Amino acid sequence: MGGMHGFGPVVTERDEPVFHARWEGVVRAIMQRTNGRYYNLDEFRFAIERMPPDDYLRAGYYERWLHAVETLLVEKSVITREELAQGRMESATPRALAPRASPPDIQPRFRPGDRVATRNIHPKHHTRMPRYARGKHGVIRRVYGPFPLPDTSAGGQATDWETCYAVEFESRELWGAGADKNDRVCVDLWESYLEPEEKR
């Protein structure tokens, strides 16, 4: 749902606690202990994105996390649906993922200060390119990585590595003339999401 319009303002809670109920902390702990062992963070995010829209909109933050963890542990054959329903595992030796390969030596295409344009892509798979930043113009502020490309990492496929960049956008470039002209937004974007501005 990230980057979509029409869902109303973000409602903030004054002095909001980290957890509203004990079970939320338990879900966070389960996610932290299973992420990186049975699935990666991109798969986790994609599992949330695959929730039926009605379920997603009705669910709270940690309910979405719980859905993702349960979905992935069943899909990866770490647990069965029966074990999930019973609340206990039959096997004491669940399967772990193979360790992730080391990053390759990649030369960045862009440098801080370069002006870039984001590609206006609409993939059906997971991506870390937010809708609101597609087809926009910005400036490279920092160079990171390389990091696994979320678009392929989310599917559990062989990892593609790319340089990641902090790209700064003027708020009016993203939100139109009604946005404050002094505001800026930095978005972490992978190299394949970008092209030199002069090509646009």
Backbone as ProteinMPNN parsed JSONL, in Angstrom:
{"seq_chain_A": "MGGMHGFGPVVTERDEPVFHARWEGVVRAIMQRTNGRYYNLDEFRFAIERMPPDDYLRAGYYERWLHAVETLLVEKSVITREELAQGRMESATPRALAPRASPPDIQPRFRPGDRVATRNIHPKHHTRMPRYARGKHGVIRRVYGPFPLPDTSAGGQATDWETCYAVEFESRELWGAGADKNDRVCVDLWESYLEPEEKR", "coords_chain_A": {"N_chain_A": [[0.829, -1.197, 0.0], [2.159, 1.091, 0.248], [2.955, 4.393, -0.789], [0.575, 4.889, -2.08], [-2.302, 6.915, -2.72], [-5.186, 8.407, -1.053], [-5.919, 7.216, 1.349], [-6.336, 8.72, 3.542], [-5.3, 10.869, 6.339], [-2.281, 10.244, 8.27], [-2.703, 8.998, 11.388], [-1.494, 9.999, 14.426], [-0.407, 8.905, 17.647], [-0.262, 10.343, 20.761], [2.528, 10.123, 22.9], [2.894, 7.409, 22.289], [3.137, 3.97, 23.095], [5.772, 1.482, 22.691], [4.771, -1.103, 22.338], [1.365, -2.058, 22.251], [0.184, -4.189, 23.388], [1.122, -7.252, 25.054], [1.42, -9.431, 23.291], [2.227, -8.281, 20.911], [4.921, -7.652, 21.279], [5.884, -10.243, 21.481], [5.447, -11.174, 18.865], [7.207, -9.502, 17.479], [9.643, -10.435, 18.53], [9.637, -13.098, 17.606], [9.758, -12.624, 14.848], [12.298, -11.394, 14.66], [13.94, -13.52, 15.354], [13.53, -15.379, 13.374], [13.861, -14.136, 10.911], [16.304, -13.953, 8.421], [17.197, -16.441, 9.032], [15.285, -18.288, 8.129], [14.026, -16.873, 6.14], [14.382, -13.862, 4.181], [14.542, -10.245, 4.691], [13.321, -8.93, 2.568], [11.609, -10.886, 1.536], [9.913, -11.066, 3.718], [8.689, -8.507, 3.721], [7.39, -8.681, 1.26], [5.597, -10.729, 1.764], [3.794, -9.462, 3.453], [2.788, -7.59, 1.637], [1.389, -9.288, 0.01], [-0.918, -9.882, 1.32], [-4.501, -10.207, 1.326], [-6.291, -7.334, 0.232], [-8.507, -6.414, 1.865], [-8.044, -7.756, 4.293], [-5.541, -6.714, 4.919], [-6.128, -3.968, 5.309], [-7.782, -4.084, 7.536], [-6.148, -5.108, 9.47], [-3.854, -4.586, 12.195], [-0.574, -3.134, 12.771], [1.306, -5.074, 13.904], [-0.226, -7.322, 13.53], [-0.044, -7.656, 10.799], [2.651, -8.268, 10.628], [2.656, -10.739, 11.991], [1.048, -12.27, 10.276], [2.76, -12.338, 8.028], [5.054, -13.713, 9.01], [3.924, -16.233, 9.736], [2.949, -17.034, 7.201], [5.343, -17.26, 5.693], [6.862, -19.176, 7.132], [5.312, -21.437, 6.814], [5.282, -21.633, 3.992], [7.988, -22.114, 3.532], [8.267, -24.608, 4.506], [9.03, -24.903, 7.128], [7.322, -25.096, 9.244], [4.144, -26.78, 9.524], [0.742, -26.267, 8.408], [-0.934, -27.573, 10.148], [0.656, -27.828, 12.455], [0.877, -25.142, 13.048], [-1.782, -24.52, 13.659], [-2.088, -26.125, 15.925], [-0.241, -25.046, 17.623], [2.258, -26.012, 18.257], [5.358, -27.626, 17.336], [6.029, -30.572, 15.461], [8.457, -31.569, 14.655], [11.828, -31.258, 15.755], [13.9, -30.22, 14.373], [13.979, -27.909, 12.317], [14.294, -26.727, 8.915], [16.987, -24.694, 7.817], [17.948, -21.723, 6.036], [20.433, -21.521, 3.439], [23.591, -19.867, 3.935], [23.843, -16.415, 2.988], [25.451, -15.171, 0.061], [28.601, -13.412, -0.169], [28.901, -9.865, -0.811], [29.534, -8.726, -4.165], [32.298, -7.004, -5.798], [31.416, -3.983, -6.859], [31.281, -1.241, -9.047], [29.962, 1.941, -8.451], [27.492, 3.557, -10.477], [26.666, 6.165, -10.259], [27.488, 9.311, -8.597], [27.712, 11.269, -5.53], [25.834, 14.256, -5.811], [25.179, 13.968, -8.481], [22.575, 14.418, -10.833], [19.566, 12.675, -11.19], [16.992, 10.653, -12.722], [14.078, 8.898, -11.813], [12.952, 5.679, -12.788], [9.822, 5.023, -14.337], [8.31, 2.612, -13.302], [6.17, -0.269, -13.073], [6.037, -2.857, -11.612], [4.785, -6.218, -11.114], [5.757, -7.69, -9.12], [7.466, -7.621, -5.909], [8.953, -4.509, -5.002], [11.28, -1.929, -4.065], [10.869, 0.572, -4.927], [9.076, 3.304, -4.35], [5.689, 4.218, -5.188], [5.127, 6.964, -5.238], [7.536, 8.105, -5.926], [8.166, 7.511, -8.517], [9.152, 8.201, -11.857], [10.277, 10.689, -11.332], [12.494, 13.497, -10.549], [15.678, 13.825, -9.064], [18.474, 14.204, -6.728], [21.57, 12.613, -6.205], [22.645, 11.88, -2.994], [24.024, 10.21, -1.179], [26.075, 7.264, -1.383], [25.621, 3.83, -1.149], [26.367, 0.413, -0.22], [27.418, -2.485, -2.19], [24.007, -3.839, -2.122], [21.627, -6.55, -1.756], [19.293, -6.799, -4.437], [16.036, -5.902, -3.867], [13.866, -6.647, -5.502], [14.369, -9.155, -6.661], [15.335, -10.585, -4.517], [13.145, -10.779, -2.822], [11.66, -12.839, -3.841], [12.972, -15.059, -3.124], [14.844, -15.858, -4.9], [17.999, -16.307, -6.699], [20.397, -14.056, -5.528], [20.615, -10.782, -6.701], [22.979, -8.236, -6.837], [23.255, -4.764, -6.186], [24.325, -1.329, -6.318], [23.153, 0.95, -3.884], [21.449, 4.027, -3.386], [21.072, 7.132, -1.621], [18.644, 9.218, -2.522], [17.754, 12.501, -3.032], [14.785, 14.392, -3.089], [12.962, 17.279, -4.051], [10.162, 18.419, -2.239], [8.014, 19.414, -3.713], [8.441, 18.274, -6.176], [7.654, 15.704, -5.711], [5.06, 15.889, -4.516], [3.666, 17.996, -5.68], [2.58, 21.426, -6.372], [1.374, 22.281, -4.013], [2.904, 21.479, -1.873], [5.352, 22.196, 0.695], [7.875, 24.375, -0.247], [10.39, 24.302, 0.879], [10.824, 21.804, 1.938], [12.406, 18.568, 1.857], [12.848, 15.217, 0.657], [14.451, 12.173, 1.297], [15.123, 9.184, -0.353], [15.958, 5.777, -0.298], [17.267, 4.155, -3.004], [17.723, 1.615, -5.465], [20.234, 0.94, -7.998], [19.246, 0.116, -10.546], [16.794, 1.321, -10.615], [17.189, 3.835, -11.431], [18.18, 6.461, -13.74], [20.408, 8.53, -15.694], [19.663, 12.018, -15.497], [19.71, 13.508, -17.873], [18.859, 11.774, -19.814], [16.142, 11.777, -19.772]], "CA_chain_A": [[0.0, 0.0, 0.0], [3.036, 2.245, 0.341], [2.99, 5.275, -1.941], [-0.75, 5.077, -2.663], [-3.069, 8.033, -2.18], [-6.601, 8.177, -0.795], [-6.169, 6.494, 2.595], [-6.511, 9.677, 4.63], [-4.088, 11.275, 7.064], [-1.678, 9.334, 9.228], [-3.121, 9.39, 12.736], [-0.435, 9.745, 15.404], [-0.85, 8.747, 19.028], [0.64, 11.044, 21.669], [3.218, 9.235, 23.838], [2.558, 6.04, 21.905], [4.081, 2.966, 23.592], [6.357, 0.611, 21.662], [3.782, -2.176, 22.133], [0.082, -1.828, 22.901], [-0.163, -5.424, 24.095], [2.276, -8.138, 25.188], [1.559, -10.306, 22.128], [2.948, -7.566, 19.858], [6.334, -7.87, 21.557], [6.19, -11.638, 21.15], [5.528, -11.253, 17.406], [8.472, -8.872, 17.079], [10.74, -11.339, 18.892], [9.599, -14.231, 16.674], [10.258, -12.155, 13.558], [13.737, -11.164, 14.754], [14.645, -14.802, 15.453], [13.338, -16.18, 12.16], [14.372, -13.377, 9.77], [17.707, -14.231, 8.179], [17.414, -17.885, 9.197], [14.349, -19.004, 7.257], [13.618, -15.97, 5.059], [15.06, -12.569, 4.266], [13.659, -9.113, 4.965], [12.518, -8.626, 1.38], [10.521, -11.868, 1.507], [8.995, -10.675, 4.785], [7.898, -7.365, 3.231], [6.533, -9.144, 0.165], [4.499, -11.501, 2.356], [2.799, -8.475, 3.901], [2.161, -7.024, 0.437], [0.512, -10.295, -0.611], [-2.165, -10.029, 2.081], [-5.694, -9.685, 0.657], [-6.449, -5.93, 0.624], [-9.434, -6.243, 2.989], [-7.358, -8.2, 5.511], [-4.473, -5.744, 5.191], [-6.685, -2.715, 5.826], [-8.362, -4.327, 8.86], [-5.115, -5.563, 10.4], [-2.92, -3.644, 12.787], [0.82, -3.259, 12.352], [1.897, -6.363, 14.267], [-1.022, -8.39, 12.916], [0.556, -7.858, 9.479], [3.912, -8.98, 10.867], [2.33, -12.126, 12.329], [0.609, -12.905, 9.026], [3.924, -12.567, 7.179], [5.885, -14.772, 9.594], [3.213, -17.503, 9.58], [2.926, -17.367, 5.777], [6.666, -17.667, 5.222], [7.297, -20.41, 7.776], [4.578, -22.527, 6.165], [5.764, -21.753, 2.609], [9.354, -22.643, 3.538], [8.184, -25.943, 5.119], [9.608, -24.901, 8.477], [6.208, -25.634, 10.019], [2.979, -27.115, 8.712], [-0.476, -25.576, 8.83], [-1.441, -28.306, 11.304], [1.472, -27.41, 13.601], [0.498, -23.759, 13.345], [-3.086, -24.558, 14.322], [-1.937, -26.761, 17.239], [0.621, -24.222, 18.459], [3.51, -26.699, 18.597], [6.0, -28.297, 16.22], [6.241, -32.007, 15.582], [9.883, -31.832, 14.442], [12.705, -30.35, 16.501], [15.01, -29.794, 13.516], [13.498, -27.233, 11.116], [15.278, -26.425, 7.876], [17.504, -23.326, 7.775], [18.418, -21.284, 4.735], [21.88, -21.467, 3.23], [24.083, -18.517, 4.172], [23.841, -15.522, 1.83], [26.784, -14.942, -0.5], [29.215, -12.119, 0.096], [28.651, -8.923, -1.91], [30.61, -8.593, -5.15], [32.903, -5.679, -5.936], [30.67, -3.29, -7.916], [31.552, 0.188, -9.13], [28.72, 2.706, -8.59], [27.304, 4.307, -11.715], [26.45, 7.572, -9.929], [28.235, 9.871, -7.475], [26.984, 12.35, -4.859], [25.692, 15.463, -6.608], [24.62, 13.666, -9.799], [21.126, 14.523, -10.979], [19.03, 11.443, -11.764], [15.545, 10.505, -12.862], [13.641, 7.551, -11.461], [12.186, 5.005, -13.826], [8.389, 4.913, -14.046], [8.058, 1.179, -13.431], [4.981, -0.78, -12.385], [6.186, -4.313, -11.571], [3.798, -6.994, -10.357], [6.474, -8.292, -7.996], [7.919, -6.691, -4.876], [9.99, -3.548, -5.342], [11.473, -0.882, -3.067], [10.651, 1.855, -5.587], [7.723, 3.733, -3.983], [4.893, 4.791, -6.28], [5.193, 8.431, -5.263], [8.848, 8.551, -6.415], [8.394, 7.027, -9.873], [9.092, 9.241, -12.881], [10.631, 11.964, -10.69], [13.866, 13.952, -10.678], [16.303, 14.068, -7.774], [19.927, 14.351, -6.657], [22.254, 11.616, -5.386], [23.273, 12.47, -1.815], [24.968, 9.255, -0.611], [26.225, 6.0, -2.095], [25.688, 2.711, -0.215], [26.281, -0.935, -0.764], [26.166, -2.98, -2.773], [23.035, -4.591, -1.349], [20.763, -7.384, -2.602], [18.169, -6.113, -5.083], [14.815, -6.441, -3.268], [12.942, -7.175, -6.498], [14.615, -10.587, -6.832], [15.534, -11.177, -3.186], [11.829, -11.038, -2.228], [11.126, -14.093, -4.358], [13.828, -16.152, -2.709], [15.665, -16.251, -6.03], [19.415, -15.975, -6.579], [20.496, -12.651, -5.193], [21.271, -9.803, -7.565], [23.54, -7.167, -6.019], [23.344, -3.459, -6.834], [24.582, -0.171, -5.475], [21.961, 1.66, -3.41], [21.729, 5.452, -3.245], [20.12, 8.051, -0.997], [18.281, 10.204, -3.541], [16.978, 13.598, -2.442], [13.77, 15.003, -3.946], [12.206, 18.415, -3.531], [8.805, 17.957, -1.925], [7.095, 19.778, -4.791], [8.628, 17.311, -7.249], [6.887, 14.507, -5.357], [3.681, 16.11, -4.08], [3.022, 19.065, -6.417], [2.764, 22.823, -5.958], [0.846, 22.519, -2.672], [3.865, 21.074, -0.852], [6.255, 23.243, 1.162], [9.024, 24.444, -1.157], [11.628, 24.096, 1.632], [10.937, 20.42, 2.388], [13.103, 17.602, 1.019], [12.656, 13.822, 1.046], [15.495, 11.279, 0.816], [14.633, 7.818, -0.54], [16.997, 4.823, -0.682], [16.868, 3.541, -4.269], [18.738, 0.78, -6.101], [20.743, 1.538, -9.231], [18.397, -0.167, -11.712], [15.621, 2.192, -10.577], [17.622, 5.195, -11.779], [18.907, 6.747, -14.975], [20.865, 9.923, -15.683], [18.576, 12.942, -15.779], [19.736, 13.991, -19.251], [18.187, 10.805, -20.699], [14.693, 11.949, -19.679]], "C_chain_A": [[0.871, 1.257, 0.0], [3.041, 3.065, -0.939], [1.652, 5.482, -2.607], [-1.469, 6.219, -1.957], [-4.485, 7.579, -1.825], [-6.917, 7.428, 0.476], [-6.269, 7.425, 3.8], [-5.21, 9.988, 5.349], [-3.569, 10.163, 7.967], [-2.032, 9.839, 10.622], [-2.018, 9.013, 13.719], [-1.017, 9.703, 16.812], [0.168, 9.407, 19.951], [1.212, 10.055, 22.692], [2.911, 7.763, 23.556], [3.588, 5.051, 22.453], [4.644, 2.136, 22.445], [5.382, -0.51, 21.316], [2.506, -1.821, 22.882], [-0.382, -3.041, 23.697], [1.066, -6.336, 24.084], [2.498, -8.981, 23.936], [2.307, -9.613, 20.995], [4.458, -7.725, 20.037], [6.772, -9.283, 21.238], [6.338, -11.8, 19.643], [6.832, -10.635, 16.916], [9.664, -9.795, 17.367], [10.797, -12.544, 17.942], [10.167, -13.816, 15.322], [11.778, -11.986, 13.603], [14.526, -12.474, 14.788], [14.5, -15.668, 14.202], [13.847, -15.474, 10.902], [15.872, -13.612, 9.634], [18.063, -15.694, 8.36], [16.542, -18.685, 8.241], [13.883, -18.169, 6.066], [14.408, -14.68, 5.212], [14.044, -11.443, 4.417], [12.787, -8.754, 3.772], [11.365, -9.617, 1.223], [9.468, -11.522, 2.551], [8.095, -9.528, 4.319], [6.918, -7.803, 2.149], [5.369, -9.977, 0.693], [3.408, -10.58, 2.883], [2.053, -7.91, 2.701], [1.18, -7.998, -0.215], [-0.771, -10.527, 0.179], [-3.35, -9.555, 1.241], [-5.959, -8.26, 1.145], [-7.382, -5.708, 1.815], [-8.778, -6.639, 4.304], [-6.281, -7.202, 5.915], [-5.032, -4.493, 5.861], [-7.298, -2.887, 7.216], [-7.301, -4.63, 9.907], [-4.309, -4.403, 10.964], [-1.504, -3.967, 12.351], [1.397, -4.641, 12.65], [1.039, -7.544, 13.839], [-0.49, -8.693, 11.516], [1.883, -8.605, 9.616], [3.637, -10.453, 11.134], [1.889, -12.887, 11.091], [1.813, -13.258, 8.159], [4.787, -13.712, 7.706], [5.216, -16.131, 9.414], [3.226, -17.968, 8.122], [4.262, -17.929, 5.319], [7.123, -18.981, 5.853], [6.562, -21.627, 7.213], [5.105, -22.734, 4.746], [7.156, -22.379, 2.532], [9.429, -24.038, 4.156], [8.934, -26.026, 6.442], [8.589, -25.465, 9.45], [5.089, -25.998, 9.05], [1.783, -26.307, 9.208], [-1.072, -26.257, 10.071], [-0.665, -27.91, 12.573], [1.126, -25.995, 14.025], [-0.827, -23.719, 14.098], [-2.984, -25.135, 15.732], [-1.079, -25.926, 18.193], [1.877, -24.916, 18.92], [4.025, -27.451, 17.372], [6.154, -29.782, 16.506], [7.719, -32.351, 15.476], [10.717, -30.814, 15.2], [13.845, -29.826, 15.638], [14.483, -29.143, 12.236], [14.647, -26.869, 10.176], [15.7, -24.96, 7.956], [17.964, -22.991, 6.368], [19.933, -21.356, 4.655], [22.359, -20.036, 3.461], [24.117, -17.699, 2.883], [25.269, -15.26, 1.371], [27.294, -13.554, -0.143], [28.969, -11.182, -1.074], [29.825, -8.863, -2.875], [31.173, -7.175, -5.144], [32.252, -4.988, -7.128], [31.026, -1.804, -7.876], [30.232, 0.949, -9.309], [28.671, 3.48, -9.909], [27.21, 5.805, -11.445], [27.288, 7.984, -8.731], [27.387, 10.929, -6.787], [27.006, 13.625, -5.698], [25.129, 15.223, -7.99], [23.103, 13.825, -9.775], [20.624, 13.283, -11.714], [17.522, 11.556, -11.923], [15.196, 9.071, -12.5], [12.819, 6.971, -12.603], [10.725, 4.893, -13.392], [7.956, 3.472, -14.28], [6.817, 0.778, -12.634], [5.043, -2.303, -12.326], [5.08, -4.986, -10.77], [4.433, -7.665, -9.159], [6.834, -7.209, -6.975], [8.987, -5.756, -5.427], [10.096, -2.536, -4.218], [11.384, 0.505, -3.698], [9.237, 2.33, -5.269], [6.997, 4.398, -5.158], [5.071, 6.294, -6.381], [6.511, 8.961, -5.82], [9.127, 8.107, -7.843], [8.229, 8.16, -10.888], [9.429, 10.615, -12.348], [12.119, 12.259, -10.847], [14.435, 14.27, -9.305], [17.815, 14.145, -7.893], [20.495, 13.253, -5.762], [22.932, 12.329, -4.216], [24.295, 11.535, -1.181], [24.962, 7.978, -1.433], [26.422, 4.901, -1.056], [25.906, 1.407, -0.974], [27.561, -1.446, -1.358], [25.304, -3.773, -1.784], [22.234, -5.484, -2.287], [19.604, -6.558, -3.17], [16.867, -6.697, -4.547], [13.877, -7.116, -4.26], [13.133, -8.672, -6.726], [14.78, -11.283, -5.484], [14.204, -11.558, -2.543], [11.216, -12.342, -2.698], [11.946, -15.291, -3.959], [14.716, -16.657, -3.831], [17.134, -15.938, -5.748], [19.55, -14.471, -6.425], [21.236, -11.863, -6.261], [21.738, -8.661, -6.664], [23.617, -5.881, -6.825], [23.75, -2.408, -5.812], [23.248, 0.47, -5.114], [22.363, 3.108, -3.143], [20.661, 6.141, -2.395], [19.863, 9.159, -2.012], [17.369, 11.241, -2.901], [16.045, 14.2, -3.484], [13.22, 16.253, -3.274], [10.772, 17.953, -3.326], [7.827, 18.287, -3.045], [7.247, 18.861, -6.01], [7.784, 16.068, -6.983], [5.404, 14.783, -5.177], [2.963, 17.245, -4.804], [3.189, 20.426, -5.754], [2.27, 23.108, -4.551], [1.808, 22.158, -1.556], [4.773, 22.24, -0.488], [7.526, 23.23, 0.31], [10.353, 24.194, -0.443], [11.84, 22.654, 2.071], [11.663, 19.564, 1.35], [12.816, 16.2, 1.551], [13.804, 13.005, 0.462], [14.937, 9.856, 0.773], [15.81, 6.94, -0.95], [16.52, 4.041, -1.899], [18.034, 2.779, -4.887], [19.049, 1.309, -7.503], [19.842, 1.302, -10.435], [17.112, 0.65, -11.716], [15.919, 3.572, -11.165], [18.228, 5.259, -13.172], [19.371, 8.185, -14.923], [19.751, 10.868, -16.121], [18.545, 13.371, -17.237], [19.068, 13.034, -20.225], [16.685, 10.985, -20.706], [14.215, 13.095, -20.538]], "O_chain_A": [[0.372, 2.36, -0.223], [3.122, 2.517, -2.038], [1.58, 6.188, -3.613], [-1.274, 6.459, -0.765], [-4.928, 6.508, -2.24], [-8.064, 7.034, 0.683], [-6.285, 6.97, 4.944], [-4.155, 9.447, 5.017], [-4.31, 9.268, 8.373], [-1.7, 10.966, 10.988], [-1.652, 7.843, 13.83], [-1.996, 10.384, 17.116], [1.347, 9.056, 19.917], [0.48, 9.255, 23.274], [2.696, 6.976, 24.478], [4.789, 5.268, 22.296], [4.064, 2.09, 21.36], [5.188, -0.831, 20.144], [2.557, -1.34, 24.014], [-1.239, -2.929, 24.573], [1.938, -6.211, 23.224], [3.643, -9.224, 23.554], [2.96, -10.283, 20.195], [5.187, -7.909, 19.063], [7.892, -9.506, 20.779], [7.251, -12.486, 19.183], [7.487, -11.187, 16.032], [10.575, -9.919, 16.548], [11.879, -12.957, 17.526], [10.953, -14.547, 14.718], [12.47, -12.398, 12.671], [15.655, -12.53, 14.303], [15.281, -16.599, 14.004], [14.224, -16.134, 9.934], [16.62, -13.486, 10.603], [19.111, -16.144, 7.895], [17.002, -19.643, 7.62], [13.392, -18.722, 5.082], [15.027, -14.439, 6.248], [12.839, -11.659, 4.289], [11.646, -8.324, 3.939], [10.267, -9.233, 0.821], [8.271, -11.667, 2.304], [6.879, -9.575, 4.505], [5.77, -7.36, 2.118], [4.274, -9.936, 0.132], [2.222, -10.892, 2.768], [0.831, -7.765, 2.737], [0.252, -7.582, -0.909], [-1.628, -11.296, -0.256], [-3.212, -8.579, 0.504], [-5.864, -7.996, 2.344], [-7.078, -4.895, 2.687], [-8.929, -5.948, 5.312], [-6.124, -6.881, 7.093], [-4.485, -4.014, 6.854], [-7.331, -1.934, 7.995], [-7.529, -4.431, 11.1], [-4.108, -3.382, 10.307], [-1.264, -4.949, 11.648], [1.917, -5.305, 11.753], [1.534, -8.67, 13.789], [-0.485, -9.847, 11.089], [2.194, -9.477, 8.805], [4.304, -11.322, 10.573], [2.309, -14.024, 10.877], [1.88, -14.36, 7.614], [5.204, -14.58, 6.939], [5.866, -17.084, 8.984], [3.478, -19.139, 7.838], [4.311, -18.953, 4.637], [7.714, -19.816, 5.168], [7.126, -22.719, 7.143], [5.35, -23.868, 4.334], [7.467, -23.092, 1.578], [10.517, -24.591, 4.316], [9.413, -27.092, 6.829], [8.934, -26.214, 10.364], [5.093, -25.572, 7.895], [1.817, -25.735, 10.297], [-1.643, -25.592, 10.936], [-1.259, -27.686, 13.628], [1.087, -25.685, 15.215], [-0.975, -22.97, 15.063], [-3.698, -24.699, 16.635], [-1.172, -26.071, 19.412], [2.511, -24.469, 19.876], [3.258, -27.855, 16.498], [6.38, -30.192, 17.644], [8.193, -33.293, 16.111], [10.352, -29.641, 15.279], [14.678, -29.06, 16.123], [14.533, -29.761, 11.173], [15.798, -26.725, 10.587], [14.858, -24.081, 8.142], [18.328, -23.88, 5.599], [20.628, -21.266, 5.667], [21.614, -19.089, 3.209], [24.39, -18.237, 1.81], [26.182, -15.142, 2.188], [26.517, -12.644, 0.147], [28.84, -11.636, -2.211], [30.98, -8.941, -2.457], [30.59, -6.265, -4.555], [32.502, -5.358, -8.275], [31.066, -1.191, -6.809], [29.463, 0.639, -10.219], [29.686, 3.989, -10.386], [27.613, 6.621, -12.274], [27.741, 7.147, -7.951], [26.44, 11.441, -7.384], [28.045, 14.024, -6.224], [24.645, 16.159, -8.627], [22.437, 13.419, -8.823], [21.187, 12.888, -12.735], [16.874, 12.427, -11.343], [15.928, 8.14, -12.839], [12.088, 7.684, -13.29], [10.436, 4.693, -12.212], [7.334, 3.142, -15.289], [6.469, 1.418, -11.642], [4.2, -2.977, -12.919], [4.51, -4.388, -9.857], [3.731, -8.158, -8.276], [6.537, -6.031, -7.17], [9.828, -6.167, -6.226], [9.127, -2.3, -3.496], [11.775, 1.497, -3.083], [8.28, 1.819, -5.852], [7.613, 5.049, -6.002], [5.156, 6.841, -7.48], [6.605, 10.142, -6.156], [10.236, 8.313, -8.335], [7.304, 8.966, -10.798], [8.922, 11.614, -12.857], [12.902, 11.388, -11.227], [13.774, 14.9, -8.479], [18.37, 14.151, -8.991], [19.963, 12.992, -4.683], [23.701, 13.269, -4.419], [25.327, 11.996, -0.694], [23.976, 7.651, -2.093], [27.283, 5.015, -0.184], [25.669, 1.307, -2.178], [28.646, -0.933, -1.086], [25.782, -4.293, -0.776], [22.162, -5.213, -3.486], [19.016, -5.729, -2.475], [16.608, -7.884, -4.75], [13.169, -8.057, -3.901], [12.159, -9.387, -6.962], [14.402, -12.445, -5.334], [14.13, -12.541, -1.805], [10.343, -12.894, -2.028], [11.671, -16.411, -4.388], [15.279, -17.747, -3.74], [17.475, -15.382, -4.703], [18.884, -13.706, -7.123], [22.338, -12.227, -6.671], [20.978, -8.178, -5.825], [23.994, -5.893, -7.997], [23.548, -2.572, -4.609], [22.33, 0.525, -5.933], [23.488, 3.378, -2.722], [19.487, 5.774, -2.446], [20.758, 9.943, -2.324], [16.344, 10.904, -2.307], [16.45, 14.484, -4.611], [13.035, 16.276, -2.058], [10.231, 17.194, -4.13], [6.902, 17.516, -3.3], [6.304, 18.688, -6.783], [7.262, 15.452, -7.912], [4.572, 13.999, -5.633], [1.771, 17.451, -4.578], [3.845, 20.56, -4.721], [2.702, 24.087, -3.943], [1.559, 22.497, -0.399], [4.943, 23.168, -1.278], [8.173, 22.193, 0.166], [11.351, 23.9, -1.101], [12.928, 22.308, 2.532], [11.557, 19.791, 0.145], [12.572, 16.016, 2.744], [14.105, 13.119, -0.726], [14.35, 9.382, 1.746], [16.576, 7.304, -1.842], [15.503, 3.35, -1.844], [19.18, 3.227, -4.843], [18.249, 2.021, -8.11], [19.684, 2.196, -11.266], [16.405, 0.672, -12.724], [15.01, 4.377, -11.371], [18.717, 4.265, -13.709], [18.799, 8.99, -14.188], [18.98, 10.542, -17.023], [17.466, 13.579, -17.792], [18.74, 13.425, -21.344], [16.005, 10.41, -21.555], [13.018, 13.38, -20.578]]}, "name": "protein", "num_of_chains": 1, "seq": "MGGMHGFGPVVTERDEPVFHARWEGVVRAIMQRTNGRYYNLDEFRFAIERMPPDDYLRAGYYERWLHAVETLLVEKSVITREELAQGRMESATPRALAPRASPPDIQPRFRPGDRVATRNIHPKHHTRMPRYARGKHGVIRRVYGPFPLPDTSAGGQATDWETCYAVEFESRELWGAGADKNDRVCVDLWESYLEPEEKR"}
